[in-house]
Amino acid sequence: MNILFLMYPWSQVDPETDSTIRLIHECVSRKHTVALATVHNLTMRESTSMAFCNVFTKSDSLPSKITTFYKNANFRKFKLPLGGFDSIIMRSNPPLDVISVNFLDSVRNDVFIMNDIDGLRIANNKLYTSSFDDPDNRFIPKTYVSKTPDYLESVLENSATDRMIMKPLVGYGGSGVIMVEKQALSSFRSLLEFYISDNKNYVILQEYVEGADQGDVRILMLNGEAIGAMKRVPAEGDVRSNVHAGGTVVKHTLSKTEKDMCKLIGPKLVRDGLYFVGIDVINGKLIEVNVLSPGGIMRINKLNRVKLQAKVIDFIENVIKTKKNIQARQTEFTQAIADE
């Protein structure tokens, strides 16, 4: 297969913890042709969407250690048509570069894109959690989004609890996530003005979920089903559990509530073409859905002695195999009609 990873620059990869490089290594180990490009490498030639790619040089031997693989990687540079790939795996960091996905529109019917570009368009920010059918807020915490300081102040003031979580609508890695309290309402306006920044940014206020101080759970979902999880414990004095924000990870087994939540959201994720996502859960409540470059593969692998990247690539290979079988049968049937 020919596989393109549309991702962040290779120089920004941390081989010790990065999930994308584990997917790449799995593809290379299976002798697939693997190319890398960033969204800034996308281009168009004579109305054909293309990318300036770094293509892995194939070798008879492949280091099993990821750090060695990263250090010794050799590339050849080519300008390649996007339509020549069997699959494009989207792994760029948030926020979504909206223009970049327009380059992919012309090949979406010919190339399996994971995750689907329409799915990315609708789910690339934190509003997506509100699209799940959960009218009683069993799994989705009550969420308020606005650019209007007066409204957000009233939300905090009238909240049933003394504290809420505030965060920017667009962001990742726990950036900008803080806890706000009613007793600090007098300073809340200045915080809002900083976050909103001259009416440029939306702000989220979300009900505080009890147990948030003890950490959250990252669940990786593939084709609508949970394939692995870990618990992230925040650093002392920090409300954020993200590892990039200083949190640590421990082994986790999904609770019945978490399994029920995955069953609720799984079918919609698949319908939206969001085949590989990371969801963040606190005390059985869905906090965020990460669709662009969900991480956690390395840490979940280490905690559970598994190899999640193999499951992900197995899924992609099966999709491509099924697609090619359908195309071959269509060609066969078309020829049979032509021969009559």
Secondary structure, DSSP 4 states (H G I P E B T S, - for coil): -EEEEEES-GGG--TTT-SHHHHHHHHHHTT-EEEEE-GGGEEEETTEEEEEEEEEPP-S---SSHHHHHHH--EEEEEEEGGG-SEEEEEPPSSP-HHHHHHHGGGTTTSEEES-HHHHHHHSSGGGGGGSS-TT-SSS--EEEES-HHHHHHHHHT-SSSEEEEEESS--TTTT-EEEEGGGGGGHHHHHHHHHTTTT--EEEEEPPTTGGG-EEEEEEETTEEEEEEEEEPPTT-S---GGGT-EEEE----HHHHHHHHHHHHHHHHTT--EEEEEEETTEEEEEE-SS---HHHHHHHHT--HHHHHHHHHHHHHHHHHHHHHHHHHHHHHHHH-
